[in-house]
Amino acid sequence: MRAQTTFLLCLTSFLAVISVAQAESGLASYYSYAKASRGELTCAHRTRPFGSVLKVSYSGRTIQCRVNDRGPFIRGRIVDLSVPAARALGMMSAGVVRVSVE
């Protein structure tokens, strides 16, 4: 019984480290040359797999967008959002904002 408890504790700690390691924060911008259906919330990310869904948060709002492109290739930026995604996040007037991505 003690071995099971120790194993579950180690597994829980390991999973917590993995989920924290995938969260990142940095600058986000938006682009208008979308490769998606009109109105779809999509984004470009350098390393996340195509088709994966990211939670992007800014100023109290959170959206879910699908990775369908690579980028951004400007230092300091971690994600490029499609225009519909940027509009849903409320960042259109700012252009570039600090976001958190999970």
N, CA, C and O atoms as CSV, one atom per row, in Angstrom:
chain,resi,resn,atom,element,x,y,z
A,1,MET,N,N,0.827,-1.187,0.000
A,1,MET,CA,C,0.000,0.000,0.000
A,1,MET,C,C,0.877,1.258,0.000
A,1,MET,O,O,0.587,2.227,-0.702
A,2,ARG,N,N,1.933,1.231,0.783
A,2,ARG,CA,C,2.831,2.386,0.856
A,2,ARG,C,C,3.529,2.637,-0.482
A,2,ARG,O,O,3.752,3.785,-0.865
A,3,ALA,N,N,3.871,1.562,-1.186
A,3,ALA,CA,C,4.516,1.686,-2.496
A,3,ALA,C,C,3.570,2.325,-3.507
A,3,ALA,O,O,3.994,3.124,-4.341
A,4,GLN,N,N,2.285,1.972,-3.432
A,4,GLN,CA,C,1.297,2.568,-4.335
A,4,GLN,C,C,1.147,4.059,-4.057
A,4,GLN,O,O,1.070,4.861,-4.989
A,5,THR,N,N,1.105,4.431,-2.792
A,5,THR,CA,C,0.979,5.830,-2.418
A,5,THR,C,C,2.189,6.626,-2.904
A,5,THR,O,O,2.038,7.726,-3.435
A,6,THR,N,N,3.370,6.080,-2.725
A,6,THR,CA,C,4.593,6.744,-3.179
A,6,THR,C,C,4.594,6.882,-4.694
A,6,THR,O,O,4.968,7.927,-5.226
A,7,PHE,N,N,4.175,5.827,-5.390
A,7,PHE,CA,C,4.120,5.870,-6.848
A,7,PHE,C,C,3.150,6.943,-7.324
A,7,PHE,O,O,3.474,7.716,-8.226
A,8,LEU,N,N,1.953,6.997,-6.721
A,8,LEU,CA,C,0.965,7.999,-7.123
A,8,LEU,C,C,1.455,9.413,-6.842
A,8,LEU,O,O,1.203,10.322,-7.633
A,9,LEU,N,N,2.145,9.608,-5.737
A,9,LEU,CA,C,2.694,10.925,-5.419
A,9,LEU,C,C,3.743,11.333,-6.446
A,9,LEU,O,O,3.754,12.477,-6.901
A,10,CYS,N,N,4.620,10.410,-6.813
A,10,CYS,CA,C,5.651,10.689,-7.819
A,10,CYS,C,C,5.015,10.974,-9.174
A,10,CYS,O,O,5.440,11.889,-9.878
A,11,LEU,N,N,4.006,10.202,-9.543
A,11,LEU,CA,C,3.326,10.401,-10.821
A,11,LEU,C,C,2.639,11.756,-10.873
A,11,LEU,O,O,2.711,12.451,-11.887
A,12,THR,N,N,1.976,12.132,-9.792
A,12,THR,CA,C,1.306,13.431,-9.734
A,12,THR,C,C,2.313,14.559,-9.853
A,12,THR,O,O,2.068,15.528,-10.572
A,13,SER,N,N,3.437,14.454,-9.168
A,13,SER,CA,C,4.482,15.479,-9.252
A,13,SER,C,C,5.033,15.576,-10.666
A,13,SER,O,O,5.268,16.675,-11.168
A,14,PHE,N,N,5.241,14.436,-11.310
A,14,PHE,CA,C,5.758,14.404,-12.673
A,14,PHE,C,C,4.790,15.081,-13.634
A,14,PHE,O,O,5.211,15.872,-14.478
A,15,LEU,N,N,3.497,14.781,-13.518
A,15,LEU,CA,C,2.496,15.385,-14.393
A,15,LEU,C,C,2.390,16.886,-14.160
A,15,LEU,O,O,2.176,17.638,-15.111
A,16,ALA,N,N,2.534,17.332,-12.935
A,16,ALA,CA,C,2.498,18.765,-12.645
A,16,ALA,C,C,3.670,19.475,-13.302
A,16,ALA,O,O,3.513,20.582,-13.817
A,17,VAL,N,N,4.838,18.855,-13.293
A,17,VAL,CA,C,6.008,19.454,-13.936
A,17,VAL,C,C,5.805,19.534,-15.441
A,17,VAL,O,O,6.174,20.533,-16.058
A,18,ILE,N,N,5.226,18.503,-16.041
A,18,ILE,CA,C,4.995,18.506,-17.484
A,18,ILE,C,C,4.035,19.622,-17.864
A,18,ILE,O,O,4.298,20.346,-18.824
A,19,SER,N,N,2.934,19.786,-17.147
A,19,SER,CA,C,1.960,20.808,-17.515
A,19,SER,C,C,2.512,22.214,-17.296
A,19,SER,O,O,2.172,23.125,-18.050
A,20,VAL,N,N,3.347,22.409,-16.293
A,20,VAL,CA,C,3.960,23.712,-16.079
A,20,VAL,C,C,4.977,24.002,-17.176
A,20,VAL,O,O,5.113,25.143,-17.617
A,21,ALA,N,N,5.687,22.975,-17.612
A,21,ALA,CA,C,6.715,23.167,-18.628
A,21,ALA,C,C,6.119,23.604,-19.952
A,21,ALA,O,O,6.804,24.263,-20.733
A,22,GLN,N,N,4.872,23.264,-20.236
A,22,GLN,CA,C,4.266,23.635,-21.501
A,22,GLN,C,C,3.635,25.015,-21.474
A,22,GLN,O,O,3.305,25.548,-22.534
A,23,ALA,N,N,3.457,25.606,-20.325
A,23,ALA,CA,C,2.910,26.953,-20.243
A,23,ALA,C,C,4.028,27.952,-20.532
A,23,ALA,O,O,5.162,27.777,-20.087
A,24,GLU,N,N,3.692,28.993,-21.277
A,24,GLU,CA,C,4.684,30.016,-21.584
A,24,GLU,C,C,3.996,31.373,-21.661
A,24,GLU,O,O,2.786,31.463,-21.874
A,25,SER,N,N,4.778,32.410,-21.487
A,25,SER,CA,C,4.232,33.752,-21.641
A,25,SER,C,C,5.206,34.581,-22.454
A,25,SER,O,O,6.417,34.366,-22.416
A,26,GLY,N,N,4.658,35.526,-23.184
A,26,GLY,CA,C,5.462,36.377,-24.042
A,26,GLY,C,C,4.558,37.241,-24.894
A,26,GLY,O,O,3.386,37.438,-24.572
A,27,LEU,N,N,5.100,37.752,-25.974
A,27,LEU,CA,C,4.349,38.671,-26.825
A,27,LEU,C,C,3.591,37.922,-27.908
A,27,LEU,O,O,4.056,36.914,-28.438
A,28,ALA,N,N,2.419,38.439,-28.220
A,28,ALA,CA,C,1.597,37.899,-29.300
A,28,ALA,C,C,1.240,39.022,-30.258
A,28,ALA,O,O,1.056,40.170,-29.856
A,29,SER,N,N,1.148,38.672,-31.519
A,29,SER,CA,C,0.694,39.610,-32.539
A,29,SER,C,C,-0.365,38.891,-33.366
A,29,SER,O,O,-0.692,37.736,-33.095
A,30,TYR,N,N,-0.896,39.571,-34.368
A,30,TYR,CA,C,-1.863,38.906,-35.237
A,30,TYR,C,C,-1.479,39.131,-36.690
A,30,TYR,O,O,-0.745,40.061,-37.022
A,31,TYR,N,N,-1.991,38.263,-37.544
A,31,TYR,CA,C,-1.675,38.324,-38.968
A,31,TYR,C,C,-2.950,38.168,-39.775
A,31,TYR,O,O,-3.916,37.565,-39.306
A,32,SER,N,N,-2.958,38.700,-40.972
A,32,SER,CA,C,-4.176,38.665,-41.782
A,32,SER,C,C,-4.101,37.674,-42.936
A,32,SER,O,O,-5.065,37.538,-43.689
A,33,TYR,N,N,-2.989,36.988,-43.088
A,33,TYR,CA,C,-2.858,36.021,-44.180
A,33,TYR,C,C,-3.201,34.619,-43.692
A,33,TYR,O,O,-2.396,33.695,-43.809
A,34,ALA,N,N,-4.380,34.475,-43.154
A,34,ALA,CA,C,-4.789,33.219,-42.509
A,34,ALA,C,C,-4.916,32.080,-43.509
A,34,ALA,O,O,-5.329,32.277,-44.652
A,35,LYS,N,N,-4.551,30.882,-43.053
A,35,LYS,CA,C,-4.669,29.666,-43.857
A,35,LYS,C,C,-5.838,28.824,-43.362
A,35,LYS,O,O,-5.767,27.596,-43.398
A,36,ALA,N,N,-6.884,29.442,-42.914
A,36,ALA,CA,C,-7.984,28.692,-42.310
A,36,ALA,C,C,-9.319,29.175,-42.862
A,36,ALA,O,O,-9.393,30.139,-43.623
A,37,SER,N,N,-10.353,28.481,-42.458
A,37,SER,CA,C,-11.692,28.884,-42.829
A,37,SER,C,C,-11.998,30.253,-42.241
A,37,SER,O,O,-11.465,30.625,-41.196
A,38,ARG,N,N,-12.832,30.970,-42.899
A,38,ARG,CA,C,-13.200,32.305,-42.447
A,38,ARG,C,C,-13.816,32.257,-41.048
A,38,ARG,O,O,-14.774,31.521,-40.809
A,39,GLY,N,N,-13.269,33.030,-40.145
A,39,GLY,CA,C,-13.806,33.124,-38.793
A,39,GLY,C,C,-13.245,32.114,-37.812
A,39,GLY,O,O,-13.563,32.178,-36.624
A,40,GLU,N,N,-12.418,31.183,-38.269
A,40,GLU,CA,C,-11.873,30.164,-37.369
A,40,GLU,C,C,-10.759,30.768,-36.508
A,40,GLU,O,O,-9.956,31.564,-36.994
A,41,LEU,N,N,-10.718,30.386,-35.236
A,41,LEU,CA,C,-9.684,30.861,-34.323
A,41,LEU,C,C,-8.445,29.993,-34.496
A,41,LEU,O,O,-8.395,28.864,-34.007
A,42,THR,N,N,-7.449,30.523,-35.193
A,42,THR,CA,C,-6.223,29.780,-35.457
A,42,THR,C,C,-5.021,30.613,-35.050
A,42,THR,O,O,-5.135,31.805,-34.768
A,43,CYS,N,N,-3.857,29.956,-35.026
A,43,CYS,CA,C,-2.638,30.654,-34.646
A,43,CYS,C,C,-1.420,29.983,-35.260
A,43,CYS,O,O,-1.495,28.870,-35.782
A,44,ALA,N,N,-0.304,30.681,-35.186
A,44,ALA,CA,C,0.984,30.144,-35.623
A,44,ALA,C,C,1.871,30.029,-34.392
A,44,ALA,O,O,1.944,30.951,-33.580
A,45,HIS,N,N,2.547,28.889,-34.260
A,45,HIS,CA,C,3.463,28.663,-33.154
A,45,HIS,C,C,4.690,27.949,-33.699
A,45,HIS,O,O,4.588,27.155,-34.634
A,46,ARG,N,N,5.854,28.233,-33.113
A,46,ARG,CA,C,7.095,27.660,-33.640
A,46,ARG,C,C,7.219,26.160,-33.433
A,46,ARG,O,O,7.714,25.456,-34.312
A,47,THR,N,N,6.773,25.653,-32.274
A,47,THR,CA,C,7.073,24.263,-31.931
A,47,THR,C,C,5.867,23.371,-31.673
A,47,THR,O,O,5.983,22.153,-31.806
A,48,ARG,N,N,4.740,23.914,-31.318
A,48,ARG,CA,C,3.581,23.070,-31.010
A,48,ARG,C,C,3.116,22.344,-32.264
A,48,ARG,O,O,3.193,22.900,-33.359
A,49,PRO,N,N,2.634,21.113,-32.125
A,49,PRO,CA,C,2.218,20.331,-33.301
A,49,PRO,C,C,1.015,20.961,-34.014
A,49,PRO,O,O,0.139,21.555,-33.386
A,50,PHE,N,N,1.001,20.813,-35.345
A,50,PHE,CA,C,-0.150,21.274,-36.111
A,50,PHE,C,C,-1.405,20.565,-35.620
A,50,PHE,O,O,-1.384,19.365,-35.345
A,51,GLY,N,N,-2.485,21.309,-35.513
A,51,GLY,CA,C,-3.752,20.748,-35.052
A,51,GLY,C,C,-3.951,20.796,-33.556
A,51,GLY,O,O,-5.064,20.578,-33.077
A,52,SER,N,N,-2.889,21.080,-32.795
A,52,SER,CA,C,-3.062,21.150,-31.342
A,52,SER,C,C,-3.806,22.440,-30.986
A,52,SER,O,O,-3.744,23.432,-31.712
A,53,VAL,N,N,-4.499,22.402,-29.871
A,53,VAL,CA,C,-5.311,23.543,-29.433
A,53,VAL,C,C,-4.614,24.228,-28.261
A,53,VAL,O,O,-4.277,23.590,-27.264
A,54,LEU,N,N,-4.405,25.535,-28.396
A,54,LEU,CA,C,-3.752,26.321,-27.353
A,54,LEU,C,C,-4.769,27.201,-26.653
A,54,LEU,O,O,-5.703,27.706,-27.276
A,55,LYS,N,N,-4.581,27.381,-25.352
A,55,LYS,CA,C,-5.357,28.366,-24.602
A,55,LYS,C,C,-4.497,29.616,-24.516
A,55,LYS,O,O,-3.390,29.582,-23.979
A,56,VAL,N,N,-5.006,30.713,-25.044
A,56,VAL,CA,C,-4.278,31.977,-25.040
A,56,VAL,C,C,-5.061,32.950,-24.176
A,56,VAL,O,O,-6.258,33.148,-24.387
A,57,SER,N,N,-4.382,33.566,-23.189
A,57,SER,CA,C,-5.038,34.481,-22.254
A,57,SER,C,C,-4.418,35.863,-22.320
A,57,SER,O,O,-3.200,36.019,-22.402
A,58,TYR,N,N,-5.301,36.874,-22.282
A,58,TYR,CA,C,-4.877,38.276,-22.266
A,58,TYR,C,C,-5.955,39.107,-21.592
A,58,TYR,O,O,-7.130,39.015,-21.945
A,59,SER,N,N,-5.563,39.900,-20.643
A,59,SER,CA,C,-6.448,40.875,-20.004
A,59,SER,C,C,-7.767,40.266,-19.532
A,59,SER,O,O,-8.835,40.839,-19.746
A,60,GLY,N,N,-7.684,39.108,-18.892
A,60,GLY,CA,C,-8.884,38.478,-18.347
A,60,GLY,C,C,-9.686,37.656,-19.335
A,60,GLY,O,O,-10.667,37.022,-18.945
A,61,ARG,N,N,-9.306,37.646,-20.589
A,61,ARG,CA,C,-10.001,36.843,-21.597
A,61,ARG,C,C,-9.138,35.646,-21.966
A,61,ARG,O,O,-7.911,35.735,-21.990
A,62,THR,N,N,-9.791,34.530,-22.253
A,62,THR,CA,C,-9.094,33.324,-22.688
A,62,THR,C,C,-9.816,32.750,-23.895
A,62,THR,O,O,-11.040,32.618,-23.897
A,63,ILE,N,N,-9.044,32.411,-24.923
A,63,ILE,CA,C,-9.607,31.766,-26.101
A,63,ILE,C,C,-8.857,30.464,-26.353
A,63,ILE,O,O,-7.765,30.250,-25.827
A,64,GLN,N,N,-9.450,29.611,-27.154
A,64,GLN,CA,C,-8.784,28.396,-27.609
A,64,GLN,C,C,-8.614,28.518,-29.111
A,64,GLN,O,O,-9.578,28.771,-29.833
A,65,CYS,N,N,-7.385,28.336,-29.581
A,65,CYS,CA,C,-7.135,28.422,-31.015
A,65,CYS,C,C,-6.302,27.239,-31.470
A,65,CYS,O,O,-5.530,26.668,-30.700
A,66,ARG,N,N,-6.472,26.880,-32.734
A,66,ARG,CA,C,-5.808,25.712,-33.312
A,66,ARG,C,C,-4.548,26.142,-34.053
A,66,ARG,O,O,-4.568,27.116,-34.805
A,67,VAL,N,N,-3.458,25.419,-33.841
A,67,VAL,CA,C,-2.197,25.713,-34.523
A,67,VAL,C,C,-2.296,25.196,-35.962
A,67,VAL,O,O,-2.504,24.005,-36.189
A,68,ASN,N,N,-2.141,26.117,-36.938
A,68,ASN,CA,C,-2.198,25.721,-38.337
A,68,ASN,C,C,-1.053,26.307,-39.167
A,68,ASN,O,O,-1.057,26.213,-40.395
A,69,ASP,N,N,-0.073,26.914,-38.488
A,69,ASP,CA,C,1.025,27.561,-39.204
A,69,ASP,C,C,2.246,27.642,-38.285
A,69,ASP,O,O,2.128,27.438,-37.077
A,70,ARG,N,N,3.395,27.934,-38.845
A,70,ARG,CA,C,4.627,28.136,-38.082
A,70,ARG,C,C,4.927,29.618,-37.965
A,70,ARG,O,O,4.619,30.398,-38.866
A,71,GLY,N,N,5.525,29.999,-36.858
A,71,GLY,CA,C,5.877,31.391,-36.603
A,71,GLY,C,C,5.563,31.680,-35.164
A,71,GLY,O,O,5.186,30.755,-34.445
A,72,PRO,N,N,5.687,32.852,-34.712
A,72,PRO,CA,C,6.242,34.034,-35.376
A,72,PRO,C,C,7.772,33.945,-35.414
A,72,PRO,O,O,8.385,33.224,-34.627
A,73,PHE,N,N,8.354,34.672,-36.317
A,73,PHE,CA,C,9.803,34.651,-36.460
A,73,PHE,C,C,10.422,35.992,-36.098
A,73,PHE,O,O,11.441,36.398,-36.656
A,74,ILE,N,N,9.784,36.666,-35.155
A,74,ILE,CA,C,10.296,37.929,-34.619
A,74,ILE,C,C,10.667,37.675,-33.168
A,74,ILE,O,O,9.858,37.151,-32.403
A,75,ARG,N,N,11.877,38.039,-32.787
A,75,ARG,CA,C,12.379,37.768,-31.439
A,75,ARG,C,C,11.418,38.296,-30.374
A,75,ARG,O,O,10.922,39.420,-30.461
A,76,GLY,N,N,11.170,37.462,-29.374
A,76,GLY,CA,C,10.323,37.853,-28.250
A,76,GLY,C,C,8.865,37.484,-28.414
A,76,GLY,O,O,8.125,37.466,-27.430
A,77,ARG,N,N,8.434,37.191,-29.621
A,77,ARG,CA,C,7.034,36.817,-29.839
A,77,ARG,C,C,6.895,35.303,-29.786
A,77,ARG,O,O,7.728,34.568,-30.315
A,78,ILE,N,N,5.823,34.850,-29.135
A,78,ILE,CA,C,5.642,33.409,-28.969
A,78,ILE,C,C,4.494,32.853,-29.791
A,78,ILE,O,O,4.442,31.650,-30.046
A,79,VAL,N,N,3.568,33.715,-30.211
A,79,VAL,CA,C,2.420,33.232,-30.982
A,79,VAL,C,C,1.910,34.351,-31.884
A,79,VAL,O,O,1.925,35.525,-31.512
A,80,ASP,N,N,1.462,33.967,-33.071
A,80,ASP,CA,C,0.759,34.864,-33.990
A,80,ASP,C,C,-0.673,34.376,-34.074
A,80,ASP,O,O,-0.914,33.189,-34.295
A,81,LEU,N,N,-1.616,35.271,-33.900
A,81,LEU,CA,C,-3.029,34.902,-33.925
A,81,LEU,C,C,-3.671,35.337,-35.233
A,81,LEU,O,O,-3.263,36.332,-35.832
A,82,SER,N,N,-4.678,34.586,-35.674
A,82,SER,CA,C,-5.469,35.027,-36.820
A,82,SER,C,C,-6.294,36.238,-36.385
A,82,SER,O,O,-6.462,36.485,-35.191
A,83,VAL,N,N,-6.801,36.982,-37.350
A,83,VAL,CA,C,-7.608,38.165,-37.025
A,83,VAL,C,C,-8.829,37.801,-36.173
A,83,VAL,O,O,-9.093,38.487,-35.186
A,84,PRO,N,N,-9.589,36.742,-36.516
A,84,PRO,CA,C,-10.722,36.386,-35.639
A,84,PRO,C,C,-10.282,36.055,-34.203
A,84,PRO,O,O,-10.979,36.401,-33.249
A,85,ALA,N,N,-9.138,35.393,-34.047
A,85,ALA,CA,C,-8.653,35.058,-32.702
A,85,ALA,C,C,-8.240,36.324,-31.961
A,85,ALA,O,O,-8.543,36.474,-30.777
A,86,ALA,N,N,-7.551,37.236,-32.644
A,86,ALA,CA,C,-7.142,38.498,-32.018
A,86,ALA,C,C,-8.358,39.325,-31.623
A,86,ALA,O,O,-8.373,39.956,-30.566
A,87,ARG,N,N,-9.361,39.321,-32.464
A,87,ARG,CA,C,-10.597,40.060,-32.158
A,87,ARG,C,C,-11.285,39.461,-30.935
A,87,ARG,O,O,-11.754,40.198,-30.068
A,88,ALA,N,N,-11.348,38.131,-30.858
A,88,ALA,CA,C,-11.982,37.458,-29.715
A,88,ALA,C,C,-11.215,37.721,-28.428
A,88,ALA,O,O,-11.807,37.765,-27.350
A,89,LEU,N,N,-9.898,37.899,-28.533
A,89,LEU,CA,C,-9.064,38.151,-27.360
A,89,LEU,C,C,-9.085,39.628,-26.959
A,89,LEU,O,O,-8.693,39.970,-25.843
A,90,GLY,N,N,-9.537,40.499,-27.854
A,90,GLY,CA,C,-9.632,41.925,-27.546
A,90,GLY,C,C,-8.313,42.660,-27.681
A,90,GLY,O,O,-8.057,43.607,-26.938
A,91,MET,N,N,-7.462,42.237,-28.626
A,91,MET,CA,C,-6.133,42.854,-28.762
A,91,MET,C,C,-5.938,43.582,-30.083
A,91,MET,O,O,-4.818,43.987,-30.395
A,92,MET,N,N,-6.989,43.758,-30.860
A,92,MET,CA,C,-6.862,44.346,-32.189
A,92,MET,C,C,-6.271,45.756,-32.158
A,92,MET,O,O,-5.411,46.079,-32.977
A,93,SER,N,N,-6.710,46.584,-31.243
A,93,SER,CA,C,-6.225,47.969,-31.228
A,93,SER,C,C,-4.783,48.067,-30.722
A,93,SER,O,O,-4.055,48.987,-31.094
A,94,ALA,N,N,-4.374,47.126,-29.878
A,94,ALA,CA,C,-3.015,47.166,-29.335
A,94,ALA,C,C,-1.991,46.624,-30.337
A,94,ALA,O,O,-0.869,47.126,-30.401
A,95,GLY,N,N,-2.358,45.627,-31.104
A,95,GLY,CA,C,-1.448,45.054,-32.091
A,95,GLY,C,C,-0.524,43.987,-31.531
A,95,GLY,O,O,-0.539,42.853,-32.011
A,96,VAL,N,N,0.277,44.318,-30.531
A,96,VAL,CA,C,1.164,43.374,-29.880
A,96,VAL,C,C,0.913,43.455,-28.382
A,96,VAL,O,O,0.962,44.540,-27.803
A,97,VAL,N,N,0.641,42.306,-27.746
A,97,VAL,CA,C,0.333,42.284,-26.310
A,97,VAL,C,C,1.054,41.122,-25.643
A,97,VAL,O,O,1.481,40.180,-26.310
A,98,ARG,N,N,1.186,41.195,-24.325
A,98,ARG,CA,C,1.766,40.094,-23.549
A,98,ARG,C,C,0.648,39.114,-23.206
A,98,ARG,O,O,-0.378,39.500,-22.647
A,99,VAL,N,N,0.857,37.840,-23.548
A,99,VAL,CA,C,-0.138,36.794,-23.325
A,99,VAL,C,C,0.480,35.623,-22.587
A,99,VAL,O,O,1.701,35.519,-22.473
A,100,SER,N,N,-0.375,34.743,-22.088
A,100,SER,CA,C,0.101,33.455,-21.584
A,100,SER,C,C,-0.533,32.378,-22.453
A,100,SER,O,O,-1.700,32.474,-22.832
A,101,VAL,N,N,0.252,31.354,-22.760
A,101,VAL,CA,C,-0.180,30.274,-23.645
A,101,VAL,C,C,-0.022,28.950,-22.914
A,101,VAL,O,O,1.018,28.671,-22.316
A,102,GLU,N,N,-1.074,28.137,-22.973
A,102,GLU,CA,C,-1.026,26.795,-22.381
A,102,GLU,C,C,-1.358,25.784,-23.463
A,102,GLU,O,O,-1.379,24.582,-23.200
